[in-house]
Amino acid sequence: MKFDELDRKMRVYETAHDHCVLPGMYMIARIDGRNFTRLTKEVHGFEAPFDPRFRDMMIETVRHLMQCGFHVVYGYTQSDEISLLLDRETQTFQRKTRKLNSVLAGEASAKFSLLLGDLGAFDCRICQFPNAGLVVDYFRWRNEDAYRNALNGHCYWRLRQEGHLADAAAQALSGYTKGQKNEFLFQRGVNFNELPAWQKRGIGLYWEKIEKQGFNPLTGESVSALRNQLKIDLDLPMKEEYSSFIANLISE
């Protein structure tokens, strides 16, 4: 059998179930760390519940993903997860979910592993949304999840520091309301409202236009031009202000 004939025969098994995201659909890549609790707490001993070293590794991973060939409008990270809003009109990999998922997971895993000096793996799935309102809702959901995780994390690790075993600490928190969790921390000298915003709301990365001065060698004159620069925002707005912030990014 000639190669071309064999290639046609076998290629169908690889591509028969390819799914391409429809034109006009918004795509968000949700990228999550695999077994990161063990990796960060048991193997590498990062500070719990938050460690600036881990935060910075996640930021650098997002920065890499936004500059490695994908047209990303907005990157968001909290805990060990990353969300990337791709440009609505992007044609990268012909919008094939198989390629987007595999390459983004591979790029994230490779970059984070280099930063950590150890193997760190991510998975990826493409979420598809028919309108901008659902995109806003998605990022609002992840933003609110960051707040919930931060509150639970601070309470859980305070209990662990006080000698509670993992299961006992989790069980103790299961019946607490949000107000009771805040009071629990306050009685131990922690005002949750005054903790850094990046712990409670996550971190956003997006493009800003800045004016840069240059020199025109033909005319000998100074010239200015607008350039895109990646901004790292550790103080994201909350609630409806955050919804408006995301909506404005989409409409630009």
N, C-alpha and C positions, 0 to 999 in steps of 0.2 A: 504494500500500500504506500503510495507516495505521500510525502509530508503534507502537502496542501490538503489532500483528501482526508488524511488522519486528523489534521488540525481542525477542519470543518466538522468532522464527526465528533470530536471530543469537546470542542469549544462550547457546544450547546449545553453540555452538562454544567459548565461553569456559569453561563450567563442566562439560562432559561428562566430563572426566578429574579433577575435584576429588576429592582423597582426604582423608578426615577420620580422625584418629587415634581408635581405638576407646576407649570409656569404660574407665577403670581402668588404661590404659597410661601408663607414665611417659614424659615427653617431655624430651629434652635438645636444646637448640639449639646446634649447633656452628658458630661464626662465625669465619671466617679472613680475614686480610688478603690482598689481591690485589697481587702484585708488591711486597711490602713490603721485601724486601731491597734492591732498587734505590731505592725511595722513601726509606728511612731511612738507608742507608749512602752511596749515590751522590748523591742529590739534596739531602738535608738534613744529611748528615754527622753523624748521631748517633754517639756513642761506641760502639765495638764491644768486647766482645760485648754489653754491657748499658749502657744509659743511663737514669739516673733520670728524665730528662725524658720519654722515651718510655714508661717504666713508668707515670708519673703520667697520661699521656694515655690509656693503656689502662685504668687504674683508673677514670678519670672517664667513659670510654665505657661500662664495665660499670655504673657507678653510674647513668648515664642510662638504660640498658636495664632496670634493675631498678626504675625509677621512672616509666616512660613508658606505663603501662597494662597491663603484663604481670605476672601474679602469679608472681614468680620466688622460689624458695626459696633458691637458692644460685647465686652467680656465681663463675666461676674464670677466671683469665687467666694465660697464660704465653706469652712471646714475642709473636707477633702473632695469637694465637688467643684466643677467648673461648668458654666453655661455660656455658650457663644451664640449670639444672634448674627447669622449670616446675612449678607446683603440679599434683598428680596429677588434681585434679578441675576444673582450669581449663576454661572454656568460651569463652575468647577466640577470636573469629572462627570459632566453632563447631568449633574444633580442625582447621580446614582447613590442611593443610601448605602449600598454595600461598600463602595469606595470611600465615601465620606466617613462612615463609621470606623473603618479599619485604619485609614490614614491618620485621622485625628487621634484615635486611641494610641496608635503607634508613636506619633509625634509627642503626645503628652507623656507617655511612658518613658520615652527615650530622654526627653529633656529633664524630667523630674529625677530619673535615675542618675543622670550625670551630676545634678545638683546635690543629691543625697549621698552619692558614692555607694549606692546599693541598689538592688532591683526594686522598683516601684511600678506597679502595673495599673493601668486605667482601662475601663471599658467605656464605650460610647454608644449613644443611640440618638437618632435624629427625630425630633418632635416637629410635627407639621401643623401650622395654624393658618386658617383661611383669612383672618383679618387682624388688624393691628391691635384691636381691643383684647384679643386673647393673648397676644404677645405681652401686653402690659400686665395682664392677669398672671401670666406665667412668672414674670420677674417679681411681681408683688408677692406671689406665693413663696418663691425662694427666699425673698427678703424677710418675710414673716417667719419662715422656717428657721432662718438664721437666728432670729430673736429667741424663738422657743428653744432651740438647741443650746444657745448661749446660757439662758437662764437655767435649764436643766443641767447643763454641764458644770456650771459653777456650784450648784447645789450638790450634785453627785460627787464631785471631787472633794468638796469640803467634808462631806460625810466620810469618804474614803480616808482623808487625812485624819479624821477623828477616830479611825479604827474600825469602821464598818466594812464588812466584806462586800464584794461586788453585788451579789444578789440582794443582800440586806439593804444596801444603799438604794438600789433601784426600787425595791419594794416600799421603802420609806417615802419615796417621792411620789409614788403612784397615786396617792390620795390627796396630794397638795394642790391647791389652786394657785394661780399665778401670783395673787396677792400674798398667799402664805409662803411661797418660795422667796418672794422679795423680802418678806419679814424675816424669814429664816436666815438669809444672808446678812440683812441689816443688823440682826442681833449678834452676828459674828464679825462686825466691823466692815462689811462690804455693802456699799450703796450701789446697787446694780445700775441705776440710772446714770451714774457717774463713770462707769467703765468705758473704755475706748469704743467709739462707734463701730470700728471695724470688727470687733468681737460680736457685737449685737446685730449688725446689719450687713455684714459682708463687705466686699471690696469691688469696686467697679473700675473697668479700664475702657476708655473710649478716646476717639480722635478729636483733637482740637486744632483749629487753624491758628497759627501764629505768624507774625510778620518777621521776616528775617532780612537783614541787610546784606547786599551783595555788591559786586563791582562789574560793570560792563566794560570789558577790555577794548571794545570797538569805539565807544564814545568817551571812555575815561570817567564816566559818571557813576556815582553810587546809585543803586537801584534797590527797591524793596520788593519782596515777593511773599505770597502766602504759602506756608508749608504745613502739612499735617504732622502733628506731634502726639504721641500717645500719652494720655494723662492717666495717672493712677490716683483714684479717689478713695481715701480711707475714711471719708466722712459723708457717706451717702445720706440723702434726705430720707424722711420716714413717711409712711402711710400715703396719703393722697399726693403729697409733694413728690414722693418717689414715683408714683404712677404718672404724674405730669412730666417728670424728668425722662422716663422711658418713652413716653409718647412723643416728646420733642426730639429725642434721638432718632426715632423711627421716621419722623416727618422730614428730617433734614435731607 
